[in-house]
């Protein structure tokens, strides 16, 4: 006896998406089930970019349906990223669905390297991605993306984003010489950030990754008050002195109503290239404890590996230089978890609201 639509949904309700930890029915990923006119046909739509996950999920569902009595089932898996809610009173920016802020309490913890590899990992999973280098005093993304030259302005008012490895990118570093110091006071810096963000003609981004300067100063405050941020990623090392500052950054985002997507721990462990000995040079378990204390997720732990630095310095970050390597796999896991956390958050419904006009008649 052929399976009914109810039977198929019962099968799907017992299958867990390994990326969300929930079944496909609970996450509303099942978009279509057809049981008449031939083999069972199922359409699955993931709320996060997961190109590398399409085939494993398709195979998982086909095998389960076959075991339930529906051999030869047709299963199609795709992704669709939508806009999600941001801080109250802040409007979305045209052309950008979601903004991910990458922050750290202090410098030197690998924040910019994490930001560019996170952006490239989201891109590798099938999303349209941009990166905004918000570190006005110390822009590093031009070098990390291997981009030279100046952005074009077609109308004399706005900037066309530069492009590197498939990422749309903008940075103050594209507009100044490498050896020119930015001796600006706070108001000029925040104005520059707003202009870079809003005067760039972003081309329909699923995600814009914002590489913030370290600390909790003017730029972070401007971002919290005027920029529609979907969620923040905190980057730290296991070292106590880094964790103290990382906690401050996390609390700042909490106070202004920006959700914390999770924590990335860099320089987690060092493996000797000669003998293979493992050592926790900067301490152990710091980010895990911080995640537990604040009820957030430890997204991933990156090793202290010279190749990460070398690849970023060469203009070909890890996701480009070694896309199938172990470190790239960690960045991809971090990216998927960020995207899943966003997908599970409240969707932006402002475009659905009617415009109410009050007038005298």
C-alpha positions in Angstrom: 0.0 0.0 0.0 1.5 3.4 -1.0 2.3 5.9 1.7 -0.1 8.8 2.3 1.0 12.4 2.8 0.4 11.9 6.5 2.7 8.9 6.5 5.5 10.8 4.7 5.2 13.7 7.2 5.4 11.2 10.1 8.7 9.9 8.6 10.1 13.4 8.2 9.1 14.3 11.8 11.4 11.6 13.0 14.4 12.7 11.0 16.7 15.2 12.7 18.6 17.8 10.7 22.2 17.5 12.0 22.7 21.2 11.7 19.7 22.3 13.7 19.2 19.3 16.0 15.5 19.4 15.2 13.3 17.4 12.8 12.3 18.8 9.4 8.7 19.2 10.3 9.3 21.1 13.5 11.6 23.6 11.6 9.0 24.0 8.9 11.5 22.9 6.3 9.0 20.6 4.5 7.6 22.7 1.7 5.9 20.1 -0.4 4.9 16.4 -0.2 3.3 14.7 -3.2 2.2 11.1 -3.1 0.0 10.7 -6.2 1.0 10.0 -9.8 4.2 8.0 -9.3 6.9 8.0 -6.6 6.7 10.1 -3.5 8.1 13.6 -4.1 9.4 15.8 -1.2 10.7 19.4 -1.3 12.9 20.5 1.6 13.8 24.2 2.1 16.5 25.0 4.7 16.5 28.4 6.4 20.3 28.6 6.3 22.8 28.3 3.5 24.0 24.6 3.5 25.2 23.6 0.0 27.5 21.1 1.5 24.6 19.6 3.4 22.1 19.1 0.6 23.3 15.7 -0.5 23.7 14.2 3.0 20.2 15.4 3.9 18.7 14.2 0.6 20.3 10.8 1.1 19.0 10.7 4.7 15.4 11.3 3.7 15.5 8.9 0.7 16.8 6.1 2.9 14.2 6.7 5.5 11.3 6.8 3.0 12.7 3.6 1.3 12.7 1.9 4.7 9.1 3.1 5.3 7.9 1.6 2.0 8.5 4.3 -0.6 11.4 3.2 -2.8 12.5 5.6 -5.6 11.3 8.7 -3.8 12.3 12.0 -5.3 13.8 14.5 -2.8 15.0 18.0 -3.6 16.8 20.1 -1.0 17.4 23.8 -1.3 18.1 26.9 0.9 16.4 30.2 1.3 17.7 33.0 3.5 15.3 35.7 4.7 15.7 38.9 6.7 15.4 38.5 10.5 14.5 40.9 13.2 17.0 43.6 14.4 17.1 46.1 17.2 13.9 47.9 17.9 13.6 51.2 16.0 16.4 50.5 13.5 15.4 50.0 9.8 16.9 47.4 7.5 19.3 48.6 4.8 18.2 48.0 1.2 20.0 45.1 -0.4 21.1 43.5 2.9 19.0 40.8 4.6 21.1 40.1 7.7 24.1 41.8 9.3 26.6 39.8 11.5 28.9 41.8 13.7 32.2 40.2 14.5 33.7 41.7 17.7 36.4 41.3 20.3 37.1 43.0 23.6 40.8 43.4 22.7 43.1 43.4 19.7 45.3 40.5 18.6 42.9 37.7 19.1 42.3 37.0 15.4 39.0 38.8 15.0 39.6 40.0 11.4 40.9 36.6 10.3 37.7 35.0 11.8 35.5 37.6 10.1 36.9 37.0 6.6 36.9 33.2 6.9 33.3 33.3 8.3 32.2 35.4 5.3 34.0 33.0 2.9 32.5 30.0 4.6 29.0 31.4 4.3 29.8 32.1 0.6 31.0 28.5 0.2 27.7 27.3 1.6 25.8 29.1 -1.2 24.9 32.5 0.4 25.5 35.9 -1.2 27.9 37.6 1.2 29.6 40.9 1.8 32.2 42.2 4.3 32.5 45.6 5.8 35.8 46.5 7.3 34.6 48.8 10.2 38.1 49.1 11.7 38.7 52.7 10.5 42.0 53.1 12.3 43.5 49.7 11.3 41.8 48.3 8.2 43.0 44.8 7.3 40.5 43.3 4.9 42.0 44.8 1.7 45.2 42.9 2.5 43.4 39.7 3.7 41.3 39.6 0.5 44.1 40.5 -1.8 42.2 43.5 -3.2 44.0 46.6 -4.6 42.7 49.8 -6.2 39.9 52.2 -5.5 36.1 51.6 -5.5 34.2 53.0 -8.4 31.4 55.6 -8.1 29.0 55.6 -11.0 26.8 58.5 -9.8 29.4 60.5 -7.8 27.4 59.8 -4.5 27.7 56.1 -3.8 30.4 53.5 -4.0 30.4 50.2 -5.8 31.7 47.4 -3.5 35.1 45.9 -4.4 35.2 42.1 -4.9 37.6 39.5 -3.7 37.2 35.7 -3.9 33.5 36.2 -4.6 32.9 38.5 -1.6 31.6 42.0 -2.0 33.8 44.2 0.2 34.3 47.8 1.4 36.9 49.3 3.6 38.4 52.7 4.4 41.6 50.9 3.4 40.5 51.1 -0.3 40.2 54.9 0.0 43.6 55.8 1.6 47.2 54.8 1.2 48.6 51.9 3.3 50.9 54.2 5.3 48.4 57.0 5.9 47.3 57.1 9.6 43.7 57.9 10.4 44.1 60.8 12.9 40.4 61.3 13.4 38.3 61.9 16.4 35.3 59.8 17.3 32.5 61.7 15.4 34.5 61.5 12.1 35.1 57.8 12.6 31.4 57.0 13.2 30.4 59.2 10.3 32.8 57.3 8.1 31.3 54.0 9.2 27.8 55.1 8.4 28.9 56.3 5.0 30.7 53.1 4.1 27.7 51.0 5.1 24.9 53.1 3.7 26.5 54.7 0.6 27.8 51.4 -0.8 25.6 49.8 -3.5 25.4 46.3 -2.0 24.0 43.8 -4.4 21.3 41.7 -2.7 23.3 40.2 0.2 22.0 37.4 2.4 24.7 38.3 5.0 26.9 41.3 5.5 29.8 40.5 7.9 31.0 43.6 9.8 34.6 43.3 11.0 34.5 45.7 14.1 37.6 47.3 15.7 38.4 45.9 19.1 36.9 47.3 22.3 33.5 48.9 23.2 33.9 52.5 21.9 32.3 54.9 19.4 32.0 52.6 16.5 30.4 49.8 18.5 27.9 52.3 20.0 27.0 53.6 16.5 26.6 50.1 15.3 24.3 49.3 18.2 22.1 52.4 17.8 22.0 53.0 14.0 22.9 49.8 12.2 20.4 46.9 11.9 22.4 44.0 13.4 20.9 40.6 13.3 23.5 39.0 15.7 27.0 39.3 17.0 29.9 36.9 17.2 32.5 37.3 19.9 36.1 36.3 19.2 38.5 35.6 22.0 41.4 33.4 23.0 41.5 31.1 26.1 43.7 33.7 27.9 42.1 35.2 31.0 43.1 38.8 30.0 41.4 38.3 26.6 38.3 36.8 28.2 37.9 39.7 30.6 37.6 42.1 27.7 35.5 39.6 25.6 32.9 39.5 28.5 32.7 43.3 28.3 32.0 43.2 24.6 29.3 40.5 25.0 27.6 42.4 27.8 27.6 45.6 25.6 25.7 43.8 22.9 23.2 42.3 25.4 22.5 45.8 26.8 21.6 47.2 23.4 19.4 44.3 22.4 21.7 42.6 19.8 21.5 38.8 20.1 24.8 36.9 20.7 25.1 34.2 18.0 28.0 32.6 19.9 31.7 32.7 20.7 34.7 31.7 18.6 37.9 30.7 20.5 41.1 31.3 18.6 44.6 29.9 19.5 42.8 27.2 21.4 45.6 24.7 21.1 49.1 24.5 19.6 50.2 21.3 17.9 54.0 21.2 17.3 54.8 20.8 13.6 57.9 18.8 14.5 56.8 16.3 17.1 53.0 16.6 17.2 52.9 17.6 20.9 49.7 19.4 21.9 49.9 22.3 24.4 47.5 24.9 25.6 49.8 28.0 25.4 47.1 30.5 26.2 45.1 28.4 28.7 42.3 25.9 28.3 38.5 26.0 28.4 38.1 29.7 28.8 35.6 30.3 26.0 33.6 27.2 27.1 33.2 28.6 30.6 32.3 32.0 29.2 29.6 30.4 27.0 28.2 28.5 29.9 28.2 31.6 32.1 26.2 33.6 29.6 24.0 30.9 28.2 25.4 31.2 24.6 27.1 28.8 22.2 30.7 28.0 21.7 30.7 28.1 17.9 34.1 26.7 17.3 37.7 26.4 18.5 40.6 27.2 16.1 44.1 26.0 16.7 47.2 28.2 16.9 48.4 27.4 13.4 50.9 29.4 11.4 49.1 28.6 8.2 46.0 30.6 9.2 48.2 33.7 9.6 50.3 33.1 6.5 47.2 32.5 4.3 45.4 35.7 5.5 48.6 37.8 5.0 49.0 36.5 1.5 45.5 37.6 0.5 44.2 34.1 0.2 42.5 33.2 3.6 42.2 29.6 4.7 38.8 29.0 3.0 40.5 30.0 -0.3 43.9 28.4 0.2 42.8 25.1 1.7 39.0 24.9 1.2 38.8 21.2 2.1 41.2 21.2 5.0 40.5 20.6 8.7 40.6 24.3 9.6 38.3 25.2 6.8 35.9 22.6 8.1 35.9 24.3 11.5 35.1 27.7 9.9 32.3 26.1 7.9 30.8 24.6 11.0 31.0 28.1 12.7 29.3 29.7 9.7 26.5 27.1 9.6 25.9 27.4 13.3 25.7 31.3 13.0 23.3 30.9 10.0 21.1 28.4 11.9 21.0 30.6 15.0 19.8 33.5 12.8 17.3 31.2 11.0 15.8 30.2 14.3 15.4 33.9 15.4 12.4 36.0 14.8 11.8 37.0 11.1 11.6 40.6 10.1 7.9 41.4 9.3 8.2 45.1 8.8 7.6 44.7 5.0 4.4 42.9 5.7 2.9 45.7 7.8 0.5 48.1 6.1 1.3 51.8 6.0 -1.3 53.6 8.2 -2.0 57.1 7.3 -4.1 59.4 9.6 -5.7 62.3 7.9 -8.6 64.7 8.4 -11.6 64.1 6.2 
